[in-house]
Amino acid sequence: MKQVLEFEKPIVKIREEIEEAKKKLAAKPSDKLAQQVADLEAKADALQRDIHANLSPWQRVQISRHIARPFMLDYVKHICDEFVELHGDRHIGDDNAMPAGFATIGGQRVAILGHQKGRDTKENLLRNFGSAHPEGYRKALRLMRMAEKFSLPIVALIDTPGAFPGIGAEERNIAEAIAFNLREMMTLRTPVIAVVIGEGGSGGALGIGIADKVLMMENAYYSVISPEGCAAILWKHREHAPEAASALKLSAQDLSKLGIIDGIVPEPLGGAHNDHAAAAGSLKDAVLATIKELSSLPTSELLEKRYQKFRSLGQFTEG
């Protein structure tokens, strides 16, 4: 079943009218019907442009979670010439929520890793709804260290509501695994690019998000807490999620203004779920351009810039 977001319903209604008019036109061709179809298509395009030019942060959160949105492995399929997946953290086991491996993108060899969600119940259970266990973060770091050894750029694709908060994950030290990644990624002697492709939830996102350049897809979000979680704490009810989303400044547009991220990757009109190939093309161009920029820097300068980037985040005033 196709997922239709609330604010998309007026567009869907016109698209349905277009389909009906096309059926009538096919059955009984006429200049009047042809003009009606053309007018409706122009109206639908104009309405879609208007709606998507004025999206609220909460609406962008909804798009970031769209079931048809391209996930990590969808992007890998579109942008990578070849991909060899590696498994296991060499401590506990493998984590299907965090695929990782080596690939080539436009002839450029890279290590690529990220969060993977599912589109149905069976796949979501396999991928744990995109919430990685400690094994996922340790596997990611194992791959990153291999990339460092062979002087390969690292590409991390972030799409998670957060790291898995279950008892098993706590028993296997999920907080330590994430914290260890934060420290170790800061010192990797190879370029690191992180892209938030959908949800960027809290420490689960940060665990693979320490990078020389942090990019975001146009309709992704990146936040210390979900809007629903924030609303439950501040307003005592999840129905205030839209207000929380605005207050959190979690959109790519807000985070770019604040200097938290380094760039926004454009999506096709209506969102990445409407055209996977176009969204992947934008991502590929952004990744290759960023690798080219970072590869020109001496290692010492790369590390210093990375350190200063994260040291400069946040502002405060003394009363």
C-alpha positions, 0 to 999 in steps of 0.5 A: 500500500502506498504511503500518503502523507497528510500534506501530500493529499491535495497533490494526490487528489489532483493526480487522481483527477489527471489519471481519470482525465487521461482514461477519458482522453484515451477512450475518446480523444479531444482537444478539450480533454487534452487541454484539461489534462495539461492544465491539471498537470501544470496545477499539480506541479505548481501545488507540489512546488509550493508545498515543498518550498514551505515544508515545516520541520515536522513535515520533513521528519515525516518525509525522512521516515517515508516507507518508500524512501531509499535506505542505505543499501538502496543507495549502495545499489545505485551509487556503487559500481561494486560492493563487497559486504563484510560481517562480524565485529570479531567479538560477539557477532554480526549486526544486520542493522549496520551493513558495511563493506568495501566499494567503488563509487565512480572508480573511487575505492571507499569503505562504506557503512551505515544503518539499514531499515526494513520495508516490511515486518520480516525485513524490519525484524532482520534489520532491527528497525535500523537501530544498531546493537553494540556489534554494529558499531564495533563492526563499523569501527573494524571496517574504518580501521581497515580503510585507514590501513589501506588509505581509503576514504570512509563514507557513513550513511546515517539513518536511524531513530537511535541505537537499540535500547534493549537489555541485551544491548545494555549488557554488551555496553552500547554506550561504551561502543558508541563512545569508543567510536567517537574517540577513535573516529576523531583520530582516523588518518583518512578522510571521513564523510558522513551523510544523514540520509533519513533519520539521524537520531541521537547517539545512534547517529553520532556513533558513525557520525564523527567526520571531516564533512557531515552532509544531510539529504534535503529532507533528513533530520538530525537531532539529540532526541526524536520530536515525539520523545521531546514532546513527551518530556516537555509537553507530557504528550506526543501530540506536540511533536510538531512544536518540538520539531520546530524547537529542536532545529533538526532540519538540514536547513536549520543545522546548516545555518547553525554550522552543525553540518557542512552541506545539504544534498538536494532531493528530487521534487517531492522527496527522495522516495519519488525518485531513487535514481535522482536522489542517488545521483545527487548523493554520488556527486556530493560524496565524490566532490567531498572526497576530492576536496578532502583528499587534497589535504595533508593528513596532519591538516585533515586531523586538525580541521576535524578536531577544530570542527567539533571543538567549535560546535555550540555557543554559550554566553556568560551572565 
